[in-house]
Amino acid sequence: MKQLFLFLTMFFYAFMNGQEEVIQINGDDKFNTIKQSFSIVDEKSGNFFVFLEDSDRVYGFLYDENYNSLGNVICPDLSSKFKSIIGYTIEDKKVTLFMNTLNGRSYGAMIFDFEKSISQAKELDFKLRGETYLDAVYYNNTLHVLSVPKRSSQINIYSFNNTLTPIVNEVKFEEQALLDRNDRPIRLSEIVSRSTISQIELNTPNSLELTSKDFKIYRKGSLVSITSDHFKEYTYVIKFDLDSFKQTVEKVAQRELDGFQMSAYSNSFLLDNKLFQIASNSDELQFQIAEIPSGKIIKKIAVTDDEQLEFKNTPIIQEGGEFDSYRELEKTNQFLRKISNEGIGLSIYKQNGIYEITMGSATEKPSNAMIVGGALGGLAGGIIAASFNNLNSTYNG
């Protein structure tokens, strides 16, 4: 299955276009089987670490902020059942990489000590039993693994430091904190089990592959925020603090569409305590920005299929269609018809005080990847140009 992308802008940022070689790693033929590479920056020292993974080992390299080599270490790779690197911790020149299995149940660690030139790979005793893995967030040199126990409305936070023994804290929500569309209590675990989950990186533009998910996790400092658009009529905004573990829950209604509401899809994006929401069907599109926690609406736009998209400032572009790899759409009804599916989403990026907004959809299709793009302007008191959890997926998206 390949990805279908539909959205209302396309921007190319300097970090994607302008590239400069700053280091070169020479390894003759031993790097011919490298499967993936990634890097980590130590915000305290400015040092950065580069890792290259092949079929049975991981090569680690340490550089200072001026790109001078400070050492390298080779570590045996973990068992092949560990598929994803979920995070890390740094202690001076010692880095621990954490991995988990596809089901998020089992965990392992690879330790690179560049000071002593030693390494270790080990499977951890820690397992998630009867819990759904949400994500892992890095804060204050600690990796926090987030999970939701079955049949519960709480989030378990397992905090790892370099001892590899987690400290657990619980964030519990009252029974009436989460309600379904009939105002009946619903457990958080029920919402999670029916949702698609992504972690949002607020410092980079996020692709619609990530932002079209209906359960998004954000972190800024010690604050973790979650938006849930499981119910198309409203968005839940859940926040909790990794220091105090205090939590809040806000419910923000989506704008109603005319006609048959069940045919509509909706989603949201959270940035700067502003909740950006979109709802659309094949006949109309509604967009609004609400302040959190007051819920005050500070901007709204509505357009129907027979109106012009006056707020766009670029063409609507479709890429990767089954028959045409590039196509410009002229009419609003074409755009609404293309994005009116359950992959609808928003991506917001703030640059130089300006909010750049991408709206559209990303949906799996048994055809080539498709992108539809244009741009927005004049929202929220400034020019808004309609334009990872990791940078690689953002770049490829």
N, C-alpha and C positions, 0 to 999 in steps of 0.2 A: 504494500500500500504506500503510495506517495502522498505528499501533502498538497492540498489546494489552499492557496492564500488569496484572500480578498481584503483590500484595505484602501483607505482614502488618502494615502500619501506615500512617497518614497523619498527619503533623504539619505545622502551618503556622508558620513561623518569623517572628520579628518583622521581619526584613529583607524578607520577602515581603509581609507585610500592612501594616506601618507605613511609609508613604511621605511624604516631605517634599520639596517643590520647593526646591532650593538655587541653581539657575542657570536662566536662560532665554535661549535663543539666538534672536535675531530675524533673519530673512533674507528678509522679504517672500515672494515667490513662488519664490525660487531653491531653497528646501528642499523643494518639493513633490514632487520626484522622488527623495528620499533612499531608498536601498535598505536600509541598515543603519547602526547607530551603535554605538559601543563606547568605553570609556574605559580609561586606564592611570594608575596611581598611581606616582609616584617615591618610593620608600620613604625615600630619603636626605633629600630636601628637603620632602616633603609636598605638592609640587605635583602636579596631575593634568591629564591631557590628554584631551580629548574629540574624537572623530573622527566625521564624517558622510560617508558615501559615496553619491554618486549615479552616474549611468551613465558619466560620463567624468572625474570628478575627486573628490578627497577633501578635505574641509574640516577643518582642524585648529585646535583652540582650547586655549590654555594658561591655567590658573587656579592661584592659590596655595591654601594649605590653608584660607584664609578665604573662598574662592570669588570672589576678586577677579580680574578678567581681566588677563592678562599678555601677551596678543597672540594673533594668529591667522594662519594660513598656508594657502594653497590649493595642492594638489599635483595634477598630472595623474595620472589613474589608470593602472595598469599594463594591459598587454594583457588582453583578456577571457579568455585561457587560464589566467591566474592566478586561482584560485578561492578560496583559503583564506588568511587571515592566520594564520601559525603562531607568531608571536612578535615580539619587539622588543628593542631596546637603547636606553638613555638615557644621554646625556652632557650634564649640565647642562640646558640648554633645547633640546637637539637630540635628536630621537627618530627612530629608523629602524624602520620596520615591514617585516617579512619576509613574503613570500607564496610559495606554491608551486602547481604544477598538480595536477590530480586524481590523476595517477599518481605524484606525489611526485618527479618527475625533474628538473624545471626550477624555478629560483628567481628571484625579483625582490625589489627593495627600493624603498620610498618614504621619502625623507629629508625631515624637517620641521625646519628650523632657525628657532626662534622668536626667537633673539637677533638674527639677521641678516635675518629675514623672507624667507627664500628656501627653495625646495624643489627636489627632483629625484626622478624616477622612472626606474629603470633595471633591465634584465634582467641578472642576474649571469652571469658566465662559468661559475660552479659548476653542475655537474650530477651527479646520481647515475646511474652507469652500472653495470649488473649488480648493483644493490643494491636492497633493499626498504626503503622509508621506514617507520620506526616512529613517531617523534614528534619534537617539539622541546620542550626544557625550558629555562627561563630561570633562570640562577644567576650571581651575582656580576657583574651587568651584561654577561653574555655569553649569547648564544643558542646552545644546543648541539643540533644536528640529529643524531638517532640513526638509524642504518640497519644492516641486516644484509646482507652480501654473499651472493650465491647460493652454494649448496653449501659453506657455512661454519658454524662455531660461534664467531663473533665479532661484536662490535658495534663499528661505526665511529662515532666521535664527532667531528663537524665543529663547531668552536667559532668563532662569528662575533662580532667586536666592530665598532666603527664603521669599521674599514678595509674591511669587506665581503670580506676575504680570509680564508677559514677556516684554522684550524690543525687538523690531523687527528690523533687518537689512536685506538688500537685496544685493545679489551678482548677477550682471547682466552680461550676455555674449553677445558679438557682434553677429550680424546676420551671419557673415561668419566664426564664431569660430568653429561651428559644421557643417560638411558637410556629406551627405550620399555618397554611393559608386559611384554616378553619379556626385559628386561635387556640388550638390544642397544643399542649407541651410536646415537644419533640426532642429526643436526645441528640447531642452533638454527634455521637457515633453513627446514628442513622443518617444524618446529613453527609458525613464523611464517606460512608459506605456507598453513597450514590453520586459522589462527586469526582471530578478530575482535579488534581492538585498540582500547583506549581509554586516555586519560590521566585519572587520578583527582586531584581537588583535595581535599586533606585538610582544608582550612579551611572547607568548606561541605558541607552535606548533598548527597550525590550521588544522582541518580535511577537507577532500575534500568535505564533505557536504557543508561547507561554501565557500571554494575557487573555487568550480566549478560554482558558480553563475557568471553571466556575468556583474554585476554592483556591484563593491566592494568599500566600504568606509573605509578609514584608518585615524587614527589621531596620530600625534606625536607632543607634545607640542601644540602650537596654530595653527599648520598647519593641515588642513584637505585635504586629497587627495582622488580622485575617479578614478578608472579605469573602462572604459566601453569597453566591447568586443562585443557590439551588432552587429557590422559589422565584419565578420570573417577576412576581409582583413587587418584590422589595429586595433590598440588600441588607444582610447582617454585617455589621462591623464589630469585630471582637478584638480587644486589645488587652495585653498583659505585660507586666514589667518583669524582666529577668533578675532584678535586684530585690524588689519588694514582693513580687508575685501577686500584686493587686491586679484586678481585672475589671473591665467594663464591657457592656454589650449595647450597641445602638442598632436600631431598625429604621432604615430609610426607604420610603416608598418610591417605586419607579413611577414615571409618568404613564398614564393610561393611554392606550391606543384605541381608536375607533374600531368598530367592527368586532370580529371574533378574536378575543384576547388569547385564546389557547393556541392560535397560529403564530403568535409573536415569540420572539426570543430577546433576552436581555443579558447585560453584563455590566461590570463596573471596574474602576481602577481608583486606588487611593493614593494621594500624594499631598503633602503639606496640610493635613487635616481637611482636605477637600476631596469629596467623593464625586468622581465623574461617572455618570450613568448613561447607558444607551439602551434603547428598546426599539425594535423594528419588526415589521412584517413586510410583505411585498407591496403594501399600499402606502406606508408612511414610516417615518423615522422620528423618534423623540430623543433629545439629548438634554441633559441638565448637569449642573454642578451644584452640589449641596455642601455647606459647611458642616463639619463634625466637631463637637457633638450637638450643636444647636439644631441641625437639620434645615437651616435657612437656605432657600434656593437663591443663588447669586447669579445664575445665568441659565437660560434655557433656549432651545432651538427646536422647531418643529418643521418638517417638510413632508409633503405628499408626493405621490409618484408623478403627478402632472405639473409639479413646480420645478423651477430651476434650483440647483444647489448653489445659491448665491454666496455661501460662506466658503466655498472652495477657491483656492488660488493656484491649483495645478490641474492638469487633466486627470480624469479617472482612468487609471491604467490597469489593464489585465495582462498578467504574464503567466505562461505555463498552461494555457488551455489545451484541451484535447486536440484541437485543430489549428489554433493560432497561438504561437508562443508569445506574441505581443499584440495587444489590441487596445485602442482607446475607446471608452464608452462615452457616448454623447448625451444620453438621456438619464434622468433620475430613476425612471422605472427600471432601467437596466441594472443600475447599481443596487437598488433595493431588492430586486429579484435575486441578484447574485449573493448578497450578504444575508438574505432572510433564511438562515439555517441555524442550527444549534452551535455553530462555531463562531458566533458573533463576539466581538471583543473591542476593547479600547487599549491603547498604549499611550502613556503620557510621559513626556520627558521635559524637564525644566532646564533651560540653558540661557544664561545671561538674563535671568528674570522673566523669560518668556516661556509659556507652556506650549510645547509642540504636541499635537494630538493626532494619533492614528486611529481611525475607526474602520472597521470592516470585519472580516472573518477568516478563519483558517480551518479547513476541513479536509479530512483524508478522503481521497478519491482514487479509484483505480486508473489514474491517468497521470500526466505530467503535472508538476507543481504549477499552480496558478496564483497570480498576484494581481489585485486591482488597486490602483492608487490615485490619490488626488490630494488636496490640502485645504485646511481650514484657516480662517482668519477672523480677528475681531472679537474674540471671546475673553471673558474674565478680565476685562480692562487692559488687554494688551493684544499684540498680534499673536495669534495661535496658528502655527503652521501644522496642517495635518500631515504628518510624516509616516537574564540569564539567571534564570538563576545562574547561568554562566555565560561568559562572553562568547564562547564558541558557538553555542546555540543561537545567541542573538545575531552573531555575524552570519552564520549559515542561513538563519531564518530571513 
